[in-house]
Amino acid sequence: MAPAAAAQDAAPAMVPQRVSASAWYVQGLSALGSPANQNFISNAGFVVTRTGVVVIDALGSPALARQLLAQIRRITPLPVTHVILTHYHADHVYGLQAFKAVGAKVIAHRAAQEYLGSETARLRLEASRTELAPWIDGDTHLVVPDEWLDGPRDLEIGGVNFQLRPVGPAHTPEDLAIYLPQEKVLFAGDIVFRNRIPYVGQADSRHWIASLEEILRFQAGVIVPGHGPASHDARADLELTRDYLLYLREVMGQAARDMSPFDEAYAAADWSRFEKLPLFKVANRMNAYNTYLLMEQEK
């Protein structure tokens, strides 16, 4: 059996879940991206309006994006007219070219511009062509938005009001939340992780914690996170992300102030509240180290 066919057999199920009259989302796996899961490790949403479909985030490979398009067509014959990005991490944007191929307009916050032209983005894509083959290959490319946002924007599309609100720099400089006030649905991107350890990377964790409070001010009835199931109890479900970031800053901040070696500080920390969560073993040490470096700069 060809590698592509074998990986296709192992592809995860993509099942749209309805969260309001017009809004849906698909939920990625709590896992690292791999050929077996086609990089289906993040969520994407879509909103069916009178004139077309607005997709929120593009998933982690062109094949996944095409699967999402097929799922949307099972719900409505209307075309996908827009894709709004919450941020430019690979697992949310590598599917963009499939949406561009059907004529969708891509919208993102301008703070992503620096990343798009960076060596980091180029090297990440180059590595993905090996690590995530055949789903990421030589034809996979980063897509530049058709429209950059420089601040808050309200869009009316097919009778639905979309409130686009910058909430970064936090998880990334370009974090964007998308709120549907008529239906009280908020697409929060990776400001919110549910039921798994967040990916911190080069995040501004101090502002990230403040951004969680901004998310609460929307008073949404349902929040679709970047990873994990939708939330119907925003404050309770945001506490895990907030408390994890606070704890990272507390223990790594103290180590930075005391000039303690990172390895000693990491070994001395009490990770018991978080260690049973998915991806703890994969991500926690890296998150702690990045926070240690951040706290050294902050002091």
C-alpha positions in Angstrom: 0.0 0.0 0.0 1.3 3.5 -0.9 2.3 5.7 2.1 -0.4 8.2 1.3 -3.1 5.5 1.2 -1.9 4.0 4.5 -2.0 7.3 6.2 -5.5 8.0 4.7 -6.7 4.8 6.2 -5.6 6.1 9.6 -7.0 9.5 9.2 -9.0 10.7 12.2 -12.7 11.3 11.9 -13.8 14.9 11.3 -17.3 15.5 12.7 -18.8 19.0 12.7 -20.4 19.9 16.1 -23.1 22.5 16.1 -22.8 25.2 18.8 -25.5 27.7 17.7 -28.0 28.3 15.0 -25.3 29.1 12.4 -22.0 28.1 14.0 -20.1 24.8 14.0 -16.7 23.5 14.7 -14.5 20.4 14.3 -12.2 19.3 17.1 -8.6 18.2 16.5 -6.8 15.5 18.5 -4.9 16.1 21.8 -1.7 14.9 20.1 1.4 16.0 18.3 1.0 16.3 14.5 2.0 13.2 12.6 1.5 11.5 9.2 -1.1 9.3 10.9 -3.3 12.2 12.0 -2.5 14.5 9.0 -1.7 17.2 11.6 -5.3 17.3 12.8 -4.4 18.6 16.2 -6.3 21.9 16.3 -9.9 23.1 15.9 -11.5 25.0 13.1 -15.0 26.6 13.0 -17.4 27.7 10.4 -20.5 29.9 10.3 -23.2 29.5 7.7 -24.7 32.8 6.6 -27.4 33.7 4.0 -24.8 34.4 1.3 -21.9 32.0 2.2 -19.8 30.3 4.8 -17.2 31.9 6.9 -14.4 29.6 8.1 -12.4 30.3 11.2 -8.9 28.8 11.0 -7.7 26.5 8.2 -6.4 23.3 10.0 -3.0 21.8 9.7 -2.8 20.4 6.1 -4.4 21.0 2.7 -5.9 17.5 3.0 -7.6 18.3 6.2 -8.9 21.6 4.7 -10.4 19.6 1.8 -12.1 17.3 4.3 -13.6 20.3 6.1 -14.9 21.7 2.8 -16.5 18.3 2.1 -18.1 18.4 5.6 -19.4 21.9 5.0 -20.9 20.9 1.7 -22.9 18.2 3.5 -24.5 20.9 5.6 -24.9 23.7 2.9 -24.4 24.2 -0.8 -23.3 27.8 -0.2 -19.6 28.6 -1.0 -16.9 29.4 1.5 -16.4 33.1 1.0 -14.1 34.0 3.9 -11.4 32.5 6.2 -10.6 34.4 9.3 -7.4 33.4 11.1 -7.0 33.5 14.9 -3.2 33.3 14.5 -0.5 32.0 12.1 0.7 28.7 13.8 1.2 25.9 11.4 -1.6 23.7 12.7 -4.1 26.5 12.0 -2.8 27.7 8.6 -1.3 24.9 6.5 -4.7 24.2 5.0 -5.2 27.7 3.7 -4.3 27.0 0.1 -7.3 24.7 -0.2 -9.7 27.5 0.8 -7.9 29.9 -1.6 -8.5 27.4 -4.4 -12.3 27.7 -3.9 -12.1 31.6 -3.9 -12.2 32.4 -0.2 -10.9 35.7 1.1 -8.3 35.4 3.9 -8.3 37.8 6.8 -5.7 38.0 9.6 -4.1 40.5 12.0 -1.1 42.4 10.6 1.1 41.4 13.5 1.5 38.0 11.7 3.4 39.8 8.9 6.8 39.5 10.6 6.4 35.7 11.1 5.2 35.1 7.5 8.5 36.5 6.2 10.7 35.0 8.8 13.4 32.3 8.7 11.4 30.5 11.5 8.4 30.1 9.2 10.5 28.9 6.4 12.3 26.3 8.5 9.1 25.1 10.2 7.5 24.4 6.7 10.7 22.7 5.5 10.7 20.4 8.6 7.0 19.7 8.2 7.6 18.5 4.6 9.6 15.7 6.1 7.9 15.1 9.5 4.3 15.3 8.1 4.8 13.8 4.7 2.9 13.1 2.5 0.3 15.6 3.9 2.8 18.5 3.9 4.9 18.4 0.8 6.7 20.6 -1.8 3.3 22.0 -3.0 2.3 23.1 0.5 3.0 26.8 1.0 2.2 29.7 3.4 -0.7 31.9 2.2 -0.5 35.6 2.7 -3.9 37.1 3.7 -6.0 39.2 1.3 -6.7 41.6 4.1 -4.7 42.7 7.1 -6.4 44.0 10.2 -4.7 46.7 12.2 -7.3 46.8 15.0 -10.9 45.8 15.9 -13.2 45.3 13.0 -16.9 44.5 12.7 -18.0 42.6 9.6 -21.5 42.0 8.4 -21.6 38.9 6.2 -24.9 37.4 5.0 -26.8 38.9 7.9 -24.4 37.7 10.6 -22.3 40.2 12.6 -18.7 39.2 13.2 -16.8 41.1 15.8 -13.0 40.7 15.2 -11.0 41.7 18.3 -7.2 41.6 18.7 -6.3 40.0 22.0 -2.6 39.7 21.6 0.3 39.8 22.0 -0.3 36.6 24.1 0.0 33.1 22.6 1.2 35.0 19.5 1.5 38.7 18.6 -1.4 38.4 16.2 -4.0 36.6 18.4 -7.5 37.4 17.1 -10.9 36.5 18.8 -14.0 36.3 16.6 -17.3 36.9 18.4 -20.9 36.4 17.1 -22.9 38.7 19.4 -26.3 37.6 18.1 -25.6 34.0 19.0 -23.1 34.6 21.9 -20.5 32.3 20.3 -16.8 33.2 20.7 -14.0 31.6 18.6 -11.0 32.2 20.9 -8.1 30.5 19.0 -5.2 29.4 21.2 -5.8 31.9 23.9 -7.8 29.0 25.3 -6.7 25.3 25.5 -9.1 22.8 27.1 -8.2 19.4 28.6 -4.5 19.6 27.6 -1.3 21.4 28.4 -1.1 24.7 26.4 1.7 25.2 23.9 3.6 28.3 25.3 6.5 28.7 22.8 7.6 32.3 22.6 4.3 33.5 24.1 4.0 36.7 26.2 2.5 34.9 29.1 1.8 38.0 31.2 -0.4 39.5 28.5 -1.8 36.1 27.8 -3.2 36.0 31.3 -4.7 39.5 30.8 -6.2 38.3 27.5 -8.1 35.5 29.3 -9.9 38.2 31.2 -10.7 40.0 27.9 -12.2 36.7 26.7 -14.5 36.6 29.8 -15.7 40.1 29.1 -17.4 38.9 25.9 -19.9 37.0 28.2 -20.2 34.3 25.5 -22.6 31.5 26.0 -20.1 29.1 24.3 -16.4 29.4 23.6 -14.7 27.4 20.9 -11.0 27.1 21.9 -8.1 26.5 19.6 -7.7 23.0 21.1 -10.2 20.9 23.0 -14.0 20.8 23.3 -16.2 23.8 23.3 -16.9 25.4 26.7 -20.2 26.4 28.1 -18.7 27.5 31.4 -16.1 30.1 30.4 -14.7 31.1 33.8 -14.3 27.5 35.0 -12.8 26.3 31.7 -10.4 29.2 31.3 -9.0 28.6 34.8 -6.8 25.7 33.7 -5.0 27.8 31.1 -4.7 30.7 33.4 -3.5 28.8 36.4 -1.0 26.9 34.4 0.5 30.1 33.0 0.5 31.7 36.5 2.3 28.7 38.0 4.9 28.7 35.2 5.6 32.4 35.9 5.7 31.9 39.6 8.2 29.1 39.8 10.3 30.1 36.8 10.2 33.8 37.9 11.5 32.9 41.3 14.2 30.8 39.8 15.2 33.7 37.5 15.3 36.1 40.4 17.4 33.7 42.5 19.6 33.0 39.5 18.9 29.3 40.1 19.8 26.9 37.3 16.8 25.9 35.2 17.3 22.1 35.7 17.2 22.6 39.5 14.2 24.8 39.4 12.3 22.5 37.1 13.1 19.4 39.3 12.0 21.3 42.5 8.6 22.5 41.1 5.4 20.7 42.0 3.7 19.7 38.7 1.2 17.4 40.2 -1.9 19.4 39.2 -0.9 19.3 35.5 1.1 16.1 35.0 -1.8 13.9 34.1 -3.0 16.2 31.3 -2.4 15.2 27.6 0.9 16.4 26.2 2.4 17.2 29.6 5.4 15.0 29.0 5.9 16.4 25.6 5.4 20.1 26.2 5.8 21.0 29.9 9.6 21.1 30.1 9.8 23.2 26.9 7.1 25.5 28.3 8.9 25.9 31.5 12.2 26.7 29.9 10.7 29.3 27.5 9.1 30.9 30.6 12.4 30.8 32.5 14.0 32.8 29.6 11.1 35.2 29.5 11.2 35.8 33.2 15.0 36.5 33.0 14.2 39.3 30.5 11.3 40.6 32.6 13.3 41.0 35.8 
